[in-house]
Each structure stands twice: as C-alpha cells, then as structure tokens.
Amino acid sequence: MRNNLSELPVLLSCLWSGAMAGSVVFLLALPKLLWRRKNRGRRLPFGTRLIFALLDILICAAAGVIFSAALISANGGELRLYAVAGFFIALAFVLRLLKTAAGLAD
C-alpha cells in the first residue's frame, strides 16, 4: 500500500509535463493567435481554416502524447485524478502566462 507522500513525485511530474505541454500548445497556436489578432472580425478563407484545423489536431495530439508519456514515466500509466488535475492546471497556468506575456490574452 502506498502512502500520500509516495504520490508527490507523480504530481510533480504531471505539473512539470503540464507546463511543458502549455508551452508547446502556445508555440503551436501562435500563428492562429497572431492571425486572429491581425484580422479581427474577418472571415477565415477555406485554406486558412483547414490549416488551423490541422494545427488544432496537432495541438491535441501533442498534449496527449506529453500527458501519456508523463503518466507512463511517473507511475506506470496509472490514471489518477490528482495527476490529471495537476497536468491541466499547469497547462492552463502556463498557457495563460505566455499569452499575457505576449500580449495576446483574450
């Protein structure tokens, strides 16, 4: 039986991987954020919509790969609520921090 203190490295690993995923998501979403800031209110051409859809799929895949790699390396792939929460809290925090620092916050 594991105690609570043995779960701390799993949480820290998920927080770290969430921060990495947040920075990767920001870098992949940067062209979309810049285009929308420059062309606010204009309709997207079809080619641009297709590229942005592919970028969204790539963003989700990258975050999923980072999350699953963190879970596998931290605790053998066991899905725990605190690990998921730590990952997404760190991802949202870093993403908001980077958007604010770049002046692209909503």
N, C-alpha and C positions, 0 to 999 in steps of 0.2 A: 504494500500500500504506500502511495506517495503522499507526502505532506505538502502543505501550501508553499513552503519555501522552495521545494524542488520544481515548482511550476514557474518560478520567476524567470529563469533563462528562456523559457518558451515565450513568455510575454515580451521580454526584451528583444528577442529575435524577431517576433512579429511586429513590434514597434519599429525596429530598425528596417525591416523589409517594407513596411508601410511607408516609411519616409523615402526609401529608395523608389518605391512604386510611384509615390507622389511626384517625385522629380522626373521620372520617366514619363508619366502621364502629362506633366506640364510641357516637357520638351516635344512630345508628340502632338499635343493640342495647340502648341504655339502658333503654327501657321493659320489654324482655324480662328484662334482668338484675334490675331492681328488682322485677318481679312475682315472679320465681323466688326472690328473697331473702325477700320478704314471705310467700309462700305455699309454703314449702319442704315437700315431701312430699305436697302436694295434687295431685290430678289436674286437668289443664287442661280447662276447658269447651271444647266444639267451636268456638264463636265465637272464643275466645282462641287456640286452636290455629291456626285459619285466619288470624287477624291476624298471629300470629307467623311462620307460613309465608310470608305475603306480605312481612313485614319481612325475612326471610332472603333471599328472592328479590331484594328491593330492595338489600340489603347486597351481595350478589354482583354485581348489575348495576352498582352504584356503584363498587365496587372495580375491576371490569373496565373501565369507562369511564375511570376515572382512570389505570389502568395503560396502556391503549391510547393515551390522549391523551399520556401521558408518553413512550411509545416513539415515537410519531409526531413529537412536537416535538423529541425529543432526537436521534434518529438515523434519521429517515425510516421508522420502523416495523420496522427490523431486530430480530429477536428474538435476543438474546444471553443466554447463561447467567448472566453476572455481572449483567446488568440485571434479570433475573427474581429472582435471589437477593437482590440489593440491595433490590428492591421489597418482597419478602416478609419479609426480615429487619427492615427498618424498620417495616413494618406490624405485625409481631408485637411488636417492642420498644415501639412507641408504644401499642399496644392493651394490653399488659401494664402499662405505666407508668400509663396512665389508669385502668385497673381497680384497680390498687393504690392510687392516689391517691384514688379514690372509695370505697375500702373494699369493693369488690365482687369482689376476687380470689378465685379458687377455692381 
